[in-house]
Amino acid sequence: MFLYSMWSGYKEKPETKKFLDWVEEQGMTMRDVHTSGHPSVETLQKLVSVIKPRRTIPIHTLHRNKYRNLFGPSIVTLEDGEELEL
């Protein structure tokens, strides 16, 4: 499953559309999740504990190197342009 929580208008941008097409090609179900502002670390931890994902990939963050300590072994960090091996 892929949770999308950004403004829906971004979906029309070519780079976002390319990524979302890839998400679909991987067989992931995409769900739009409305958020208001940026979630706290505690809110993100609760989300991860409830969903129990196999992989969590931090995107659009300044502190991705801290995520494994905050969220556990499901964290996978990628460099810009790096592809995820499934």
Jmol script that loads the backbone (N, CA, C; Angstrom):
load data "model"
ATOM      1  N   MET A   1       0.840  -1.171   0.000  1.00  0.00           N
ATOM      2  CA  MET A   1       0.000   0.000   0.000  1.00  0.00           C
ATOM      3  C   MET A   1       0.888   1.238   0.000  1.00  0.00           C
ATOM      4  N   PHE A   2       0.468   2.243  -0.716  1.00  0.00           N
ATOM      5  CA  PHE A   2       1.170   3.521  -0.756  1.00  0.00           C
ATOM      6  C   PHE A   2       0.208   4.584  -0.271  1.00  0.00           C
ATOM      7  N   LEU A   3       0.608   5.310   0.780  1.00  0.00           N
ATOM      8  CA  LEU A   3      -0.219   6.390   1.320  1.00  0.00           C
ATOM      9  C   LEU A   3       0.248   7.711   0.737  1.00  0.00           C
ATOM     10  N   TYR A   4      -0.669   8.414   0.083  1.00  0.00           N
ATOM     11  CA  TYR A   4      -0.371   9.707  -0.538  1.00  0.00           C
ATOM     12  C   TYR A   4      -1.036  10.786   0.300  1.00  0.00           C
ATOM     13  N   SER A   5      -0.223  11.697   0.853  1.00  0.00           N
ATOM     14  CA  SER A   5      -0.804  12.707   1.751  1.00  0.00           C
ATOM     15  C   SER A   5      -0.418  14.131   1.353  1.00  0.00           C
ATOM     16  N   MET A   6      -0.152  14.322   0.061  1.00  0.00           N
ATOM     17  CA  MET A   6       0.160  15.671  -0.419  1.00  0.00           C
ATOM     18  C   MET A   6      -1.039  16.221  -1.191  1.00  0.00           C
ATOM     19  N   TRP A   7      -0.943  17.480  -1.553  1.00  0.00           N
ATOM     20  CA  TRP A   7      -1.982  18.127  -2.345  1.00  0.00           C
ATOM     21  C   TRP A   7      -2.224  17.327  -3.620  1.00  0.00           C
ATOM     22  N   SER A   8      -3.474  17.062  -3.947  1.00  0.00           N
ATOM     23  CA  SER A   8      -3.794  16.215  -5.090  1.00  0.00           C
ATOM     24  C   SER A   8      -3.349  16.817  -6.424  1.00  0.00           C
ATOM     25  N   GLY A   9      -3.207  18.126  -6.495  1.00  0.00           N
ATOM     26  CA  GLY A   9      -2.752  18.770  -7.722  1.00  0.00           C
ATOM     27  C   GLY A   9      -1.353  18.352  -8.144  1.00  0.00           C
ATOM     28  N   TYR A  10      -0.526  17.919  -7.178  1.00  0.00           N
ATOM     29  CA  TYR A  10       0.823  17.451  -7.512  1.00  0.00           C
ATOM     30  C   TYR A  10       0.791  16.194  -8.382  1.00  0.00           C
ATOM     31  N   LYS A  11      -0.302  15.458  -8.317  1.00  0.00           N
ATOM     32  CA  LYS A  11      -0.403  14.221  -9.093  1.00  0.00           C
ATOM     33  C   LYS A  11      -0.323  14.481 -10.597  1.00  0.00           C
ATOM     34  N   GLU A  12      -0.582  15.704 -11.028  1.00  0.00           N
ATOM     35  CA  GLU A  12      -0.555  16.043 -12.454  1.00  0.00           C
ATOM     36  C   GLU A  12       0.840  16.442 -12.930  1.00  0.00           C
ATOM     37  N   LYS A  13       1.756  16.684 -12.001  1.00  0.00           N
ATOM     38  CA  LYS A  13       3.119  17.031 -12.394  1.00  0.00           C
ATOM     39  C   LYS A  13       3.780  15.800 -13.015  1.00  0.00           C
ATOM     40  N   PRO A  14       4.517  15.971 -14.119  1.00  0.00           N
ATOM     41  CA  PRO A  14       5.102  14.813 -14.806  1.00  0.00           C
ATOM     42  C   PRO A  14       5.948  13.907 -13.912  1.00  0.00           C
ATOM     43  N   GLU A  15       6.787  14.487 -13.049  1.00  0.00           N
ATOM     44  CA  GLU A  15       7.642  13.652 -12.208  1.00  0.00           C
ATOM     45  C   GLU A  15       6.834  12.882 -11.167  1.00  0.00           C
ATOM     46  N   THR A  16       5.772  13.494 -10.644  1.00  0.00           N
ATOM     47  CA  THR A  16       4.913  12.801  -9.677  1.00  0.00           C
ATOM     48  C   THR A  16       4.111  11.721 -10.381  1.00  0.00           C
ATOM     49  N   LYS A  17       3.576  12.050 -11.542  1.00  0.00           N
ATOM     50  CA  LYS A  17       2.805  11.072 -12.309  1.00  0.00           C
ATOM     51  C   LYS A  17       3.668   9.854 -12.640  1.00  0.00           C
ATOM     52  N   LYS A  18       4.915  10.083 -13.028  1.00  0.00           N
ATOM     53  CA  LYS A  18       5.824   8.973 -13.335  1.00  0.00           C
ATOM     54  C   LYS A  18       6.000   8.075 -12.104  1.00  0.00           C
ATOM     55  N   PHE A  19       6.207   8.699 -10.946  1.00  0.00           N
ATOM     56  CA  PHE A  19       6.379   7.925  -9.711  1.00  0.00           C
ATOM     57  C   PHE A  19       5.107   7.161  -9.367  1.00  0.00           C
ATOM     58  N   LEU A  20       3.940   7.806  -9.466  1.00  0.00           N
ATOM     59  CA  LEU A  20       2.692   7.137  -9.119  1.00  0.00           C
ATOM     60  C   LEU A  20       2.366   6.012 -10.102  1.00  0.00           C
ATOM     61  N   ASP A  21       2.758   6.172 -11.363  1.00  0.00           N
ATOM     62  CA  ASP A  21       2.616   5.081 -12.332  1.00  0.00           C
ATOM     63  C   ASP A  21       3.475   3.893 -11.902  1.00  0.00           C
ATOM     64  N   TRP A  22       4.695   4.172 -11.419  1.00  0.00           N
ATOM     65  CA  TRP A  22       5.579   3.116 -10.936  1.00  0.00           C
ATOM     66  C   TRP A  22       4.950   2.404  -9.736  1.00  0.00           C
ATOM     67  N   VAL A  23       4.375   3.173  -8.819  1.00  0.00           N
ATOM     68  CA  VAL A  23       3.704   2.599  -7.645  1.00  0.00           C
ATOM     69  C   VAL A  23       2.638   1.608  -8.111  1.00  0.00           C
ATOM     70  N   GLU A  24       1.849   2.014  -9.095  1.00  0.00           N
ATOM     71  CA  GLU A  24       0.792   1.149  -9.616  1.00  0.00           C
ATOM     72  C   GLU A  24       1.381  -0.106 -10.284  1.00  0.00           C
ATOM     73  N   GLU A  25       2.459   0.068 -11.055  1.00  0.00           N
ATOM     74  CA  GLU A  25       3.112  -1.066 -11.727  1.00  0.00           C
ATOM     75  C   GLU A  25       3.613  -2.102 -10.721  1.00  0.00           C
ATOM     76  N   GLN A  26       3.969  -1.657  -9.526  1.00  0.00           N
ATOM     77  CA  GLN A  26       4.456  -2.568  -8.487  1.00  0.00           C
ATOM     78  C   GLN A  26       3.322  -3.309  -7.791  1.00  0.00           C
ATOM     79  N   GLY A  27       2.097  -2.993  -8.173  1.00  0.00           N
ATOM     80  CA  GLY A  27       0.948  -3.667  -7.581  1.00  0.00           C
ATOM     81  C   GLY A  27       0.510  -3.084  -6.251  1.00  0.00           C
ATOM     82  N   MET A  28       1.020  -1.906  -5.928  1.00  0.00           N
ATOM     83  CA  MET A  28       0.633  -1.274  -4.665  1.00  0.00           C
ATOM     84  C   MET A  28      -0.731  -0.600  -4.816  1.00  0.00           C
ATOM     85  N   THR A  29      -1.504  -0.667  -3.769  1.00  0.00           N
ATOM     86  CA  THR A  29      -2.758   0.068  -3.703  1.00  0.00           C
ATOM     87  C   THR A  29      -2.440   1.450  -3.164  1.00  0.00           C
ATOM     88  N   MET A  30      -2.930   2.488  -3.837  1.00  0.00           N
ATOM     89  CA  MET A  30      -2.669   3.849  -3.360  1.00  0.00           C
ATOM     90  C   MET A  30      -3.909   4.370  -2.643  1.00  0.00           C
ATOM     91  N   ARG A  31      -3.685   4.963  -1.506  1.00  0.00           N
ATOM     92  CA  ARG A  31      -4.752   5.587  -0.729  1.00  0.00           C
ATOM     93  C   ARG A  31      -4.382   7.035  -0.466  1.00  0.00           C
ATOM     94  N   ASP A  32      -5.332   7.920  -0.714  1.00  0.00           N
ATOM     95  CA  ASP A  32      -5.158   9.322  -0.361  1.00  0.00           C
ATOM     96  C   ASP A  32      -5.506   9.475   1.110  1.00  0.00           C
ATOM     97  N   VAL A  33      -4.599  10.089   1.859  1.00  0.00           N
ATOM     98  CA  VAL A  33      -4.803  10.308   3.287  1.00  0.00           C
ATOM     99  C   VAL A  33      -4.679  11.802   3.532  1.00  0.00           C
ATOM    100  N   HIS A  34      -5.772  12.430   3.927  1.00  0.00           N
ATOM    101  CA  HIS A  34      -5.737  13.869   4.176  1.00  0.00           C
ATOM    102  C   HIS A  34      -4.944  14.162   5.446  1.00  0.00           C
ATOM    103  N   THR A  35      -4.025  15.095   5.331  1.00  0.00           N
ATOM    104  CA  THR A  35      -3.296  15.561   6.508  1.00  0.00           C
ATOM    105  C   THR A  35      -3.384  17.073   6.551  1.00  0.00           C
ATOM    106  N   SER A  36      -3.254  17.607   7.696  1.00  0.00           N
ATOM    107  CA  SER A  36      -3.270  19.046   7.875  1.00  0.00           C
ATOM    108  C   SER A  36      -1.932  19.449   8.462  1.00  0.00           C
ATOM    109  N   GLY A  37      -1.053  19.952   7.632  1.00  0.00           N
ATOM    110  CA  GLY A  37       0.264  20.347   8.107  1.00  0.00           C
ATOM    111  C   GLY A  37       1.187  19.152   8.198  1.00  0.00           C
ATOM    112  N   HIS A  38       2.255  19.296   8.948  1.00  0.00           N
ATOM    113  CA  HIS A  38       3.244  18.244   9.095  1.00  0.00           C
ATOM    114  C   HIS A  38       2.975  17.466  10.371  1.00  0.00           C
ATOM    115  N   PRO A  39       2.951  16.137  10.293  1.00  0.00           N
ATOM    116  CA  PRO A  39       2.686  15.339  11.486  1.00  0.00           C
ATOM    117  C   PRO A  39       3.883  15.361  12.439  1.00  0.00           C
ATOM    118  N   SER A  40       3.598  15.168  13.696  1.00  0.00           N
ATOM    119  CA  SER A  40       4.660  15.076  14.700  1.00  0.00           C
ATOM    120  C   SER A  40       5.310  13.695  14.614  1.00  0.00           C
ATOM    121  N   VAL A  41       6.482  13.558  15.222  1.00  0.00           N
ATOM    122  CA  VAL A  41       7.154  12.260  15.282  1.00  0.00           C
ATOM    123  C   VAL A  41       6.242  11.247  15.974  1.00  0.00           C
ATOM    124  N   GLU A  42       5.589  11.653  17.032  1.00  0.00           N
ATOM    125  CA  GLU A  42       4.707  10.746  17.766  1.00  0.00           C
ATOM    126  C   GLU A  42       3.566  10.255  16.880  1.00  0.00           C
ATOM    127  N   THR A  43       3.002  11.131  16.065  1.00  0.00           N
ATOM    128  CA  THR A  43       1.918  10.741  15.160  1.00  0.00           C
ATOM    129  C   THR A  43       2.428   9.750  14.118  1.00  0.00           C
ATOM    130  N   LEU A  44       3.609   9.999  13.569  1.00  0.00           N
ATOM    131  CA  LEU A  44       4.189   9.083  12.591  1.00  0.00           C
ATOM    132  C   LEU A  44       4.502   7.724  13.223  1.00  0.00           C
ATOM    133  N   GLN A  45       5.006   7.733  14.454  1.00  0.00           N
ATOM    134  CA  GLN A  45       5.286   6.473  15.153  1.00  0.00           C
ATOM    135  C   GLN A  45       4.000   5.673  15.371  1.00  0.00           C
ATOM    136  N   LYS A  46       2.930   6.361  15.726  1.00  0.00           N
ATOM    137  CA  LYS A  46       1.645   5.681  15.913  1.00  0.00           C
ATOM    138  C   LYS A  46       1.170   5.081  14.593  1.00  0.00           C
ATOM    139  N   LEU A  47       1.309   5.813  13.503  1.00  0.00           N
ATOM    140  CA  LEU A  47       0.911   5.320  12.189  1.00  0.00           C
ATOM    141  C   LEU A  47       1.682   4.046  11.838  1.00  0.00           C
ATOM    142  N   VAL A  48       2.997   4.076  12.025  1.00  0.00           N
ATOM    143  CA  VAL A  48       3.830   2.907  11.720  1.00  0.00           C
ATOM    144  C   VAL A  48       3.461   1.730  12.618  1.00  0.00           C
ATOM    145  N   SER A  49       3.190   1.997  13.889  1.00  0.00           N
ATOM    146  CA  SER A  49       2.859   0.892  14.805  1.00  0.00           C
ATOM    147  C   SER A  49       1.513   0.261  14.463  1.00  0.00           C
ATOM    148  N   VAL A  50       0.590   1.045  13.923  1.00  0.00           N
ATOM    149  CA  VAL A  50      -0.723   0.514  13.559  1.00  0.00           C
ATOM    150  C   VAL A  50      -0.663  -0.237  12.231  1.00  0.00           C
ATOM    151  N   ILE A  51       0.028   0.332  11.250  1.00  0.00           N
ATOM    152  CA  ILE A  51       0.081  -0.273   9.915  1.00  0.00           C
ATOM    153  C   ILE A  51       1.032  -1.458   9.857  1.00  0.00           C
ATOM    154  N   LYS A  52       2.121  -1.403  10.626  1.00  0.00           N
ATOM    155  CA  LYS A  52       3.151  -2.456  10.637  1.00  0.00           C
ATOM    156  C   LYS A  52       3.671  -2.758   9.224  1.00  0.00           C
ATOM    157  N   PRO A  53       4.223  -1.741   8.555  1.00  0.00           N
ATOM    158  CA  PRO A  53       4.682  -1.940   7.179  1.00  0.00           C
ATOM    159  C   PRO A  53       5.935  -2.805   7.085  1.00  0.00           C
ATOM    160  N   ARG A  54       6.086  -3.480   5.944  1.00  0.00           N
ATOM    161  CA  ARG A  54       7.322  -4.235   5.692  1.00  0.00           C
ATOM    162  C   ARG A  54       8.451  -3.270   5.390  1.00  0.00           C
ATOM    163  N   ARG A  55       8.125  -2.167   4.710  1.00  0.00           N
ATOM    164  CA  ARG A  55       9.114  -1.136   4.385  1.00  0.00           C
ATOM    165  C   ARG A  55       8.500   0.232   4.623  1.00  0.00           C
ATOM    166  N   THR A  56       9.295   1.127   5.172  1.00  0.00           N
ATOM    167  CA  THR A  56       8.908   2.521   5.325  1.00  0.00           C
ATOM    168  C   THR A  56      10.031   3.344   4.706  1.00  0.00           C
ATOM    169  N   ILE A  57       9.681   4.177   3.733  1.00  0.00           N
ATOM    170  CA  ILE A  57      10.686   4.965   3.031  1.00  0.00           C
ATOM    171  C   ILE A  57      10.427   6.437   3.302  1.00  0.00           C
ATOM    172  N   PRO A  58      11.306   7.072   4.079  1.00  0.00           N
ATOM    173  CA  PRO A  58      11.118   8.496   4.345  1.00  0.00           C
ATOM    174  C   PRO A  58      11.364   9.320   3.074  1.00  0.00           C
ATOM    175  N   ILE A  59      10.413  10.191   2.771  1.00  0.00           N
ATOM    176  CA  ILE A  59      10.506  11.071   1.606  1.00  0.00           C
ATOM    177  C   ILE A  59      10.257  12.492   2.089  1.00  0.00           C
ATOM    178  N   HIS A  60      11.020  13.410   1.543  1.00  0.00           N
ATOM    179  CA  HIS A  60      10.841  14.835   1.863  1.00  0.00           C
ATOM    180  C   HIS A  60      11.070  15.082   3.358  1.00  0.00           C
ATOM    181  N   THR A  61      12.260  14.738   3.796  1.00  0.00           N
ATOM    182  CA  THR A  61      12.615  14.941   5.198  1.00  0.00           C
ATOM    183  C   THR A  61      14.061  15.407   5.288  1.00  0.00           C
ATOM    184  N   LEU A  62      14.366  16.146   6.314  1.00  0.00           N
ATOM    185  CA  LEU A  62      15.725  16.624   6.524  1.00  0.00           C
ATOM    186  C   LEU A  62      16.549  15.674   7.380  1.00  0.00           C
ATOM    187  N   HIS A  63      15.894  14.718   8.048  1.00  0.00           N
ATOM    188  CA  HIS A  63      16.575  13.882   9.033  1.00  0.00           C
ATOM    189  C   HIS A  63      16.314  12.397   8.799  1.00  0.00           C
ATOM    190  N   ARG A  64      16.421  11.950   7.561  1.00  0.00           N
ATOM    191  CA  ARG A  64      16.118  10.550   7.264  1.00  0.00           C
ATOM    192  C   ARG A  64      17.051   9.584   7.978  1.00  0.00           C
ATOM    193  N   ASN A  65      18.273  10.039   8.323  1.00  0.00           N
ATOM    194  CA  ASN A  65      19.219   9.155   9.024  1.00  0.00           C
ATOM    195  C   ASN A  65      18.759   8.839  10.451  1.00  0.00           C
ATOM    196  N   LYS A  66      17.804   9.562  10.980  1.00  0.00           N
ATOM    197  CA  LYS A  66      17.294   9.313  12.331  1.00  0.00           C
ATOM    198  C   LYS A  66      16.094   8.359  12.340  1.00  0.00           C
ATOM    199  N   TYR A  67      15.547   8.070  11.175  1.00  0.00           N
ATOM    200  CA  TYR A  67      14.292   7.313  11.110  1.00  0.00           C
ATOM    201  C   TYR A  67      14.405   5.896  11.648  1.00  0.00           C
ATOM    202  N   ARG A  68      15.506   5.196  11.393  1.00  0.00           N
ATOM    203  CA  ARG A  68      15.626   3.811  11.862  1.00  0.00           C
ATOM    204  C   ARG A  68      15.539   3.768  13.391  1.00  0.00           C
ATOM    205  N   ASN A  69      16.166   4.722  14.073  1.00  0.00           N
ATOM    206  CA  ASN A  69      16.094   4.754  15.538  1.00  0.00           C
ATOM    207  C   ASN A  69      14.690   5.102  16.020  1.00  0.00           C
ATOM    208  N   LEU A  70      13.973   5.904  15.246  1.00  0.00           N
ATOM    209  CA  LEU A  70      12.633   6.340  15.647  1.00  0.00           C
ATOM    210  C   LEU A  70      11.543   5.335  15.286  1.00  0.00           C
ATOM    211  N   PHE A  71      11.732   4.608  14.166  1.00  0.00           N
ATOM    212  CA  PHE A  71      10.648   3.787  13.639  1.00  0.00           C
ATOM    213  C   PHE A  71      10.980   2.315  13.468  1.00  0.00           C
ATOM    214  N   GLY A  72      12.227   1.923  13.680  1.00  0.00           N
ATOM    215  CA  GLY A  72      12.566   0.513  13.633  1.00  0.00           C
ATOM    216  C   GLY A  72      13.111   0.026  12.307  1.00  0.00           C
ATOM    217  N   PRO A  73      13.211  -1.293  12.183  1.00  0.00           N
ATOM    218  CA  PRO A  73      13.918  -1.911  11.062  1.00  0.00           C
ATOM    219  C   PRO A  73      13.206  -1.830   9.717  1.00  0.00           C
ATOM    220  N   SER A  74      11.955  -1.385   9.670  1.00  0.00           N
ATOM    221  CA  SER A  74      11.262  -1.308   8.382  1.00  0.00           C
ATOM    222  C   SER A  74      11.763  -0.138   7.526  1.00  0.00           C
ATOM    223  N   ILE A  75      12.592   0.728   8.098  1.00  0.00           N
ATOM    224  CA  ILE A  75      13.056   1.919   7.381  1.00  0.00           C
ATOM    225  C   ILE A  75      14.048   1.552   6.290  1.00  0.00           C
ATOM    226  N   VAL A  76      13.792   2.067   5.095  1.00  0.00           N
ATOM    227  CA  VAL A  76      14.688   1.931   3.955  1.00  0.00           C
ATOM    228  C   VAL A  76      14.964   3.345   3.457  1.00  0.00           C
ATOM    229  N   THR A  77      16.222   3.742   3.438  1.00  0.00           N
ATOM    230  CA  THR A  77      16.554   5.069   2.930  1.00  0.00           C
ATOM    231  C   THR A  77      17.159   4.946   1.544  1.00  0.00           C
ATOM    232  N   LEU A  78      16.768   5.847   0.670  1.00  0.00           N
ATOM    233  CA  LEU A  78      17.235   5.873  -0.705  1.00  0.00           C
ATOM    234  C   LEU A  78      17.795   7.244  -1.023  1.00  0.00           C
ATOM    235  N   GLU A  79      18.795   7.284  -1.886  1.00  0.00           N
ATOM    236  CA  GLU A  79      19.323   8.552  -2.396  1.00  0.00           C
ATOM    237  C   GLU A  79      18.399   9.025  -3.508  1.00  0.00           C
ATOM    238  N   ASP A  80      18.391  10.324  -3.798  1.00  0.00           N
ATOM    239  CA  ASP A  80      17.595  10.845  -4.909  1.00  0.00           C
ATOM    240  C   ASP A  80      17.959  10.080  -6.181  1.00  0.00           C
ATOM    241  N   GLY A  81      16.951   9.577  -6.854  1.00  0.00           N
ATOM    242  CA  GLY A  81      17.150   8.843  -8.092  1.00  0.00           C
ATOM    243  C   GLY A  81      17.456   7.364  -7.913  1.00  0.00           C
ATOM    244  N   GLU A  82      17.722   6.939  -6.681  1.00  0.00           N
ATOM    245  CA  GLU A  82      18.026   5.532  -6.432  1.00  0.00           C
ATOM    246  C   GLU A  82      16.745   4.708  -6.502  1.00  0.00           C
ATOM    247  N   GLU A  83      16.815   3.563  -7.146  1.00  0.00           N
ATOM    248  CA  GLU A  83      15.655   2.696  -7.286  1.00  0.00           C
ATOM    249  C   GLU A  83      15.599   1.683  -6.159  1.00  0.00           C
ATOM    250  N   LEU A  84      14.398   1.351  -5.761  1.00  0.00           N
ATOM    251  CA  LEU A  84      14.179   0.353  -4.716  1.00  0.00           C
ATOM    252  C   LEU A  84      14.133  -1.019  -5.354  1.00  0.00           C
ATOM    253  N   GLU A  85      14.938  -1.923  -4.844  1.00  0.00           N
ATOM    254  CA  GLU A  85      14.901  -3.317  -5.277  1.00  0.00           C
ATOM    255  C   GLU A  85      13.836  -4.037  -4.474  1.00  0.00           C
ATOM    256  N   LEU A  86      12.817  -4.562  -5.141  1.00  0.00           N
ATOM    257  CA  LEU A  86      11.722  -5.249  -4.434  1.00  0.00           C
ATOM    258  C   LEU A  86      11.987  -6.718  -4.307  1.00  0.00           C
TER     259      LEU A  86
END
end "model"
wireframe off; spacefill off
backbone 0.3
color backbone group
